[in-house]
Amino acid sequence: MTAESNTGAASAFPPRWTVGQLRAALVAYDDDMPLQVAVPDFDRPAELVDDSFVVTGAGVGKLIYSDERGTVANPYLTIELYPLGD
């Protein structure tokens, strides 16, 4: 999938997945399988990503603005990570 097919316009960022896309990608795996996250190293883009994080939680928080918007729901599901020990 390209950024164009996901967002309708070319983008410098990779396409963002929705909760539905993630859910569909996980359907073939056991429910008790731990999740590991590969975090890109932007300082060394040619290097492999840092994959030493596990998912410890997920949820939707609040964004607090100092203007008239005040506190609003975050439009993203946030995945919480914890580093694995060496």
C-alpha distances in whole Angstrom, upper triangle without the diagonal:
4,7,8,6,7,10,12,13,12,13,14,13,9,8,10,10,13,16,15,12,14,17,15,14,17,19,20,22,25,26,28,26,25,22,22,20,18,19,19,22,21,25,24,20,21,22,21,20,23,22,26,25,25,24,28,27,25,26,26,28,30,30,33,34,37,37,38,35,36,34,31,28,25,22,20,21,22,22,25,25,29,29,30,33,34
4,5,5,6,9,10,10,8,9,11,10,8,7,10,12,14,18,17,14,16,19,18,17,20,22,23,25,28,29,31,28,28,24,23,21,19,19,18,21,20,23,23,19,20,22,21,20,23,23,27,26,27,26,29,28,26,27,26,29,30,29,32,33,36,36,36,33,35,33,30,28,25,22,20,22,23,23,26,26,29,30,31,34,35
4,6,5,6,7,7,6,6,8,7,6,5,8,11,13,17,17,15,17,20,19,18,21,24,25,26,30,30,32,29,28,25,24,21,19,19,18,20,19,22,22,19,20,22,21,20,23,23,27,26,26,25,28,27,25,25,24,26,27,26,29,29,32,32,33,30,32,30,27,25,22,19,18,20,21,22,25,25,29,29,31,34,35
4,5,5,5,5,5,7,10,11,10,8,11,13,15,19,19,16,19,22,21,20,24,26,27,29,32,32,34,32,31,28,27,24,23,23,21,24,22,26,25,22,23,25,25,24,27,27,30,29,30,29,32,30,28,28,27,29,29,28,31,31,34,33,34,31,33,32,29,27,24,21,20,22,24,25,28,29,32,33,35,38,39
4,6,6,8,9,11,14,13,11,8,11,12,14,17,16,14,17,19,18,18,21,23,24,26,30,30,32,30,30,27,26,24,23,23,22,25,24,28,27,24,25,27,26,25,27,27,30,29,29,28,31,29,27,27,26,28,29,29,32,32,35,35,35,32,34,32,29,27,24,21,20,22,24,24,28,29,32,33,35,38,39
4,6,8,9,10,13,11,9,6,8,9,10,14,13,11,14,17,16,16,19,21,23,24,28,27,30,28,27,24,24,22,21,21,20,24,23,26,26,23,24,26,25,23,25,25,28,27,27,25,28,26,23,23,22,25,26,25,28,29,32,32,32,29,30,29,26,23,21,17,16,18,20,21,24,25,29,30,32,35,37
4,5,8,8,11,10,10,7,8,10,12,15,15,14,17,19,19,19,22,24,26,28,31,30,32,31,30,26,26,23,23,22,21,24,23,26,27,23,25,27,26,24,27,27,30,28,28,26,29,27,24,23,22,24,24,23,27,26,29,29,29,26,28,27,24,22,20,16,16,18,20,22,25,26,30,31,33,37,38
4,7,9,13,13,13,10,12,14,15,19,18,17,20,22,21,22,25,27,29,30,33,33,36,34,33,30,30,27,26,25,24,27,25,29,29,26,27,29,29,27,30,30,33,31,32,30,33,31,28,27,26,27,28,27,29,29,32,31,31,28,31,30,26,25,23,19,19,22,24,25,29,30,34,35,37,40,41
4,6,10,11,12,10,13,15,17,21,21,19,22,24,24,24,27,29,31,32,35,35,37,35,34,31,30,27,26,25,23,25,23,26,27,23,25,28,27,26,29,30,33,31,32,31,33,32,29,28,27,28,28,27,29,28,31,30,31,28,31,30,27,26,23,20,20,23,24,26,29,30,34,34,37,40,41
4,7,9,10,10,13,16,18,22,22,20,22,25,24,24,27,29,31,32,35,35,37,35,33,30,29,25,24,23,21,23,20,23,24,20,22,24,25,24,26,27,31,30,31,30,33,31,29,29,27,29,29,27,30,29,32,31,32,30,32,31,29,27,24,22,21,23,24,26,29,29,32,33,35,38,39
4,5,7,8,11,14,17,20,21,19,21,24,24,23,26,28,30,31,34,34,35,33,31,27,26,23,21,19,18,19,17,20,21,17,20,22,22,21,24,25,28,27,28,27,30,29,26,26,25,26,26,25,27,26,29,29,30,27,30,29,26,25,22,19,19,21,22,23,26,26,29,30,32,35,36
4,7,9,12,15,18,22,23,21,21,25,25,24,26,29,31,31,34,34,35,32,30,27,25,21,19,17,15,16,14,16,17,14,17,19,19,18,21,23,26,25,27,26,29,28,26,26,25,26,27,25,27,27,29,29,31,28,30,29,27,26,23,20,19,21,21,22,25,25,28,28,30,33,33
4,6,8,12,15,18,20,17,18,22,22,21,23,26,27,28,30,30,31,29,27,23,21,18,16,14,12,14,12,16,16,13,16,18,18,16,18,20,23,22,23,22,25,24,22,23,22,23,24,22,25,25,28,28,30,27,28,27,25,23,20,18,16,18,18,19,21,21,24,24,27,30,30
4,6,9,13,16,17,14,15,19,19,17,20,23,24,24,27,27,28,26,24,21,19,16,14,13,12,14,13,17,17,14,16,17,16,15,17,18,21,20,21,21,24,23,21,22,22,23,24,23,26,27,30,30,32,29,30,28,26,24,20,18,16,17,17,17,20,20,23,23,25,29,29
4,6,10,13,14,11,13,16,16,15,18,21,22,23,26,26,27,25,24,20,20,17,16,15,15,18,17,21,21,17,19,20,19,17,20,20,23,21,22,21,24,22,20,21,20,22,23,23,26,26,30,30,31,28,29,27,24,22,19,16,14,15,16,17,20,21,24,25,27,30,31
4,7,10,11,10,10,14,14,14,16,19,21,21,24,23,25,23,22,18,18,15,15,14,15,18,17,21,22,19,21,22,20,18,19,19,22,20,20,18,21,19,16,17,16,18,20,20,23,24,27,28,28,25,26,24,21,19,15,13,10,12,13,14,17,18,22,23,25,29,30
4,7,8,6,7,10,11,10,13,15,18,18,21,20,22,20,19,16,16,14,15,15,16,20,20,24,24,21,23,23,21,18,20,19,21,19,19,17,19,18,15,15,15,18,20,21,24,25,29,29,30,26,27,25,22,19,16,13,10,11,12,13,16,18,21,23,24,28,30
4,5,5,6,9,10,11,13,15,18,18,21,19,22,21,20,17,18,16,17,18,19,23,23,27,27,25,27,27,24,22,23,21,23,21,20,17,19,17,14,14,14,17,19,19,23,25,28,29,29,25,26,23,20,17,14,11,9,9,12,13,16,18,22,24,26,30,32
4,5,5,6,9,10,11,12,16,16,18,16,19,18,18,15,17,16,18,18,21,24,25,28,29,26,28,28,25,22,23,21,23,20,18,15,17,14,11,11,12,15,18,19,23,25,29,29,29,26,26,23,20,16,14,12,9,8,11,11,15,17,21,23,25,28,31
4,5,5,6,9,10,11,14,15,17,16,19,19,19,17,19,18,20,21,23,27,27,31,31,28,30,30,27,24,25,23,25,22,21,18,20,17,15,15,15,19,21,23,27,28,32,32,32,28,29,26,23,19,17,15,13,12,14,15,18,20,24,26,27,31,33
4,5,5,6,9,10,13,14,17,16,19,18,18,16,17,16,17,19,20,24,25,28,28,25,27,27,24,22,23,21,23,21,20,17,20,18,16,17,17,21,23,24,28,30,33,34,34,30,31,28,25,21,19,16,14,13,15,15,18,20,23,25,26,30,31
4,5,5,6,9,11,12,14,14,16,15,14,12,14,13,15,16,18,22,23,27,27,24,26,25,22,20,20,18,20,18,16,14,16,15,13,14,16,19,22,23,27,29,33,34,34,30,30,27,24,21,18,16,13,11,13,12,15,16,20,21,22,26,28
4,5,5,6,10,10,12,11,14,14,15,13,15,15,18,20,22,26,27,31,30,28,29,28,25,23,23,21,22,20,17,15,17,15,13,15,16,20,23,25,29,31,35,35,35,32,32,28,25,22,20,18,15,13,15,14,17,18,21,23,24,28,30
4,5,5,8,10,13,13,16,15,17,15,17,17,19,21,23,27,28,32,31,28,29,29,26,24,24,22,24,22,20,18,20,19,17,18,20,24,26,28,32,34,38,38,38,34,35,32,28,25,23,20,18,16,18,17,20,21,24,26,26,30,32
4,6,7,9,12,13,15,13,14,12,14,14,16,18,20,24,25,29,28,25,26,25,22,20,21,19,21,19,17,16,19,18,17,19,21,24,27,28,32,34,38,39,39,35,35,32,29,26,23,21,18,16,18,16,19,19,22,23,24,27,28
4,6,6,8,9,11,10,11,10,13,14,16,19,21,25,27,30,29,27,27,26,23,21,21,18,20,18,15,14,17,16,15,18,20,23,27,28,32,35,38,39,40,36,36,32,30,26,24,22,19,16,17,15,18,18,20,22,22,25,27
4,6,8,9,12,11,14,13,16,17,19,22,25,28,30,34,33,30,31,30,26,24,25,22,23,21,19,17,19,19,18,20,22,26,29,31,35,37,41,42,42,38,38,35,32,28,26,24,21,19,20,18,21,21,24,25,25,28,30
4,7,9,12,11,14,14,16,18,20,23,25,28,31,34,32,30,30,29,25,24,24,21,23,22,19,18,21,21,20,23,25,29,32,34,38,40,44,45,45,41,41,38,35,31,29,27,24,22,23,20,23,23,24,26,25,28,29
4,6,8,7,10,11,13,15,18,21,24,27,30,32,31,29,30,28,24,22,22,19,20,19,16,16,18,18,18,21,24,27,31,33,37,39,43,44,44,41,40,37,34,31,28,27,24,21,21,19,20,20,21,23,21,25,26
4,5,6,9,11,14,17,20,23,26,29,32,34,33,32,32,30,26,25,24,20,21,19,16,16,17,18,18,21,24,28,31,34,37,40,44,45,45,42,41,37,35,31,29,28,25,22,22,19,20,20,21,22,21,24,26
4,6,8,10,14,17,20,23,26,29,32,34,34,32,33,31,27,25,24,21,21,19,15,14,15,15,16,18,21,25,28,31,34,37,41,42,43,39,38,34,32,28,27,26,23,19,20,17,18,18,20,21,21,24,26
4,6,9,13,16,19,22,25,28,31,34,33,32,33,30,27,24,23,19,19,17,13,13,13,14,16,19,22,25,29,31,35,38,41,43,44,40,39,35,33,29,28,27,24,21,20,17,17,17,18,19,18,21,23
4,7,10,13,16,19,22,25,28,31,30,29,29,27,23,21,20,16,16,14,11,11,13,14,16,19,23,25,29,31,35,37,41,43,43,40,39,35,33,30,28,27,24,20,19,16,17,16,16,17,16,19,20
4,7,10,13,16,20,22,25,28,27,26,27,24,21,18,17,13,13,11,7,8,9,11,13,17,21,23,27,29,32,35,38,40,41,38,36,33,31,28,25,25,22,18,17,13,13,12,12,13,12,15,17
4,7,10,13,16,19,22,24,24,23,24,22,18,15,14,11,11,9,6,6,9,10,12,15,19,21,24,26,29,32,35,37,38,35,34,31,29,25,23,22,19,16,14,11,11,10,11,12,12,15,17
4,7,10,13,16,19,21,21,20,21,18,15,12,10,7,7,6,4,6,10,12,13,17,20,22,25,26,30,32,35,37,39,35,34,31,30,26,23,23,19,17,15,11,11,9,10,10,9,13,15
4,6,10,13,15,18,18,17,18,16,13,9,8,6,7,5,6,7,11,12,13,16,19,20,23,24,27,29,33,35,36,33,32,29,27,25,21,21,17,15,13,10,10,8,10,10,11,14,16
4,6,9,12,15,14,13,14,12,9,6,6,4,7,7,9,11,14,16,16,19,21,23,25,26,29,30,33,35,37,34,34,31,29,26,23,22,19,17,15,12,13,11,12,11,12,15,16
4,7,9,12,12,11,13,11,9,5,5,6,8,8,11,12,15,16,16,19,20,21,24,23,26,28,31,33,35,32,31,29,27,25,21,21,18,17,14,12,12,10,12,11,13,16,16
4,6,9,9,7,10,9,7,4,6,8,11,12,14,16,19,20,20,22,23,24,26,25,28,29,31,33,35,33,33,31,29,27,23,23,19,19,17,15,16,14,15,14,16,18,18
4,5,6,6,9,7,8,6,7,10,12,13,16,18,21,22,22,25,25,26,27,26,29,30,32,34,36,34,34,32,31,29,25,25,22,22,20,18,18,16,16,15,16,18,18
4,5,5,9,9,10,9,10,14,16,16,19,21,23,24,24,26,26,26,27,26,28,28,30,32,35,32,33,31,30,29,25,24,22,22,20,19,20,18,19,18,20,22,21
4,6,9,9,11,11,12,15,17,18,21,23,25,27,27,29,29,29,30,28,30,30,32,34,37,35,35,34,33,32,28,28,25,26,23,22,22,20,21,19,21,22,21
4,6,5,8,9,11,14,16,18,22,23,26,28,28,30,31,31,32,31,33,33,35,37,40,38,38,36,35,34,30,30,27,27,25,24,23,21,22,19,21,22,21
4,5,8,8,11,14,17,18,21,23,26,27,27,29,29,30,32,30,32,33,35,37,39,37,37,36,34,33,29,28,25,26,24,23,23,21,22,20,22,23,22
4,7,9,12,15,18,20,23,25,28,29,29,32,32,33,35,34,36,37,39,40,43,40,41,39,38,36,32,31,28,28,27,25,26,23,24,22,23,24,23
4,6,9,12,14,17,20,22,25,27,28,30,31,32,34,33,36,37,39,41,43,41,41,39,37,35,32,31,28,27,25,23,24,21,21,19,19,20,19
4,7,9,12,14,17,19,23,24,25,28,29,30,33,32,35,36,39,41,43,40,40,38,36,34,30,29,26,25,23,21,21,18,19,17,17,18,17
4,6,9,11,14,16,19,21,21,24,26,27,29,29,31,33,35,37,39,37,36,34,33,30,27,26,23,22,20,17,18,15,16,14,14,16,16
4,6,8,11,14,17,19,20,23,25,26,28,28,30,32,35,37,39,36,36,33,32,30,26,26,23,21,19,16,15,12,12,10,11,13,12
4,6,8,11,14,17,18,21,24,25,28,28,31,33,36,38,40,37,36,33,32,29,26,26,22,20,18,15,14,11,11,9,9,12,12
4,7,10,13,16,18,21,24,25,27,28,31,33,35,38,40,37,36,33,32,30,26,27,23,21,18,15,13,10,8,6,5,8,8
4,7,9,12,14,17,20,21,24,25,27,30,33,35,37,34,33,30,29,26,23,23,20,18,15,11,10,6,5,4,5,9,11
4,6,9,12,15,18,20,23,24,27,30,33,35,37,34,33,29,28,25,22,23,19,16,14,10,8,6,5,6,7,11,13
4,6,8,12,15,17,20,22,25,28,31,33,34,31,30,26,25,22,19,20,16,13,10,7,6,5,6,9,10,14,17
4,7,11,14,15,19,21,24,27,30,32,34,30,29,25,24,21,19,20,17,13,11,8,5,6,6,10,11,14,18
4,7,11,12,16,18,21,24,28,30,31,27,26,22,21,18,16,17,14,10,8,6,5,7,9,13,15,18,21
4,7,10,13,16,19,22,25,27,28,24,23,20,18,14,13,13,10,7,5,4,6,9,12,15,18,21,24
4,6,10,13,16,19,23,25,25,21,20,16,14,11,10,11,9,6,5,7,8,12,15,19,21,24,27
4,7,10,13,16,20,21,21,18,17,13,11,7,6,8,7,5,6,9,11,14,18,21,24,27,30
4,7,10,13,17,18,19,15,14,10,9,6,6,9,8,8,8,11,12,15,18,21,24,27,31
4,6,10,13,15,15,12,10,6,6,5,5,9,10,11,11,14,15,18,21,24,27,30,33
4,6,10,12,13,10,8,6,5,6,6,9,10,12,12,16,16,19,22,25,28,31,34
4,7,9,10,8,6,4,7,9,9,13,14,16,15,19,19,22,24,27,31,33,36
4,5,8,6,5,6,8,11,11,14,16,18,18,22,22,25,27,30,33,36,38
4,7,8,6,9,11,15,15,18,20,22,22,25,25,28,30,32,36,38,41
4,6,6,10,12,15,16,18,20,23,23,27,27,30,33,35,39,41,44
4,5,9,11,14,16,18,21,24,24,28,29,32,35,37,41,43,46
4,6,7,11,12,14,17,20,21,24,26,29,32,34,38,41,43
4,7,10,12,15,17,20,20,24,24,27,30,33,36,39,42
4,7,9,12,15,16,17,20,21,24,27,30,33,36,39
4,6,9,12,14,15,18,20,23,26,29,33,36,38
4,6,9,10,12,15,17,21,24,27,30,33,36
4,5,8,9,13,14,18,21,24,27,30,33
4,7,9,13,16,19,22,25,28,32,34
4,6,9,12,15,19,22,25,28,30
4,7,10,13,17,20,22,26,28
4,6,10,13,16,19,22,25
4,7,10,13,16,19,22
4,7,10,13,16,19
4,7,9,13,16
4,7,9,13
4,6,9
4,7
4
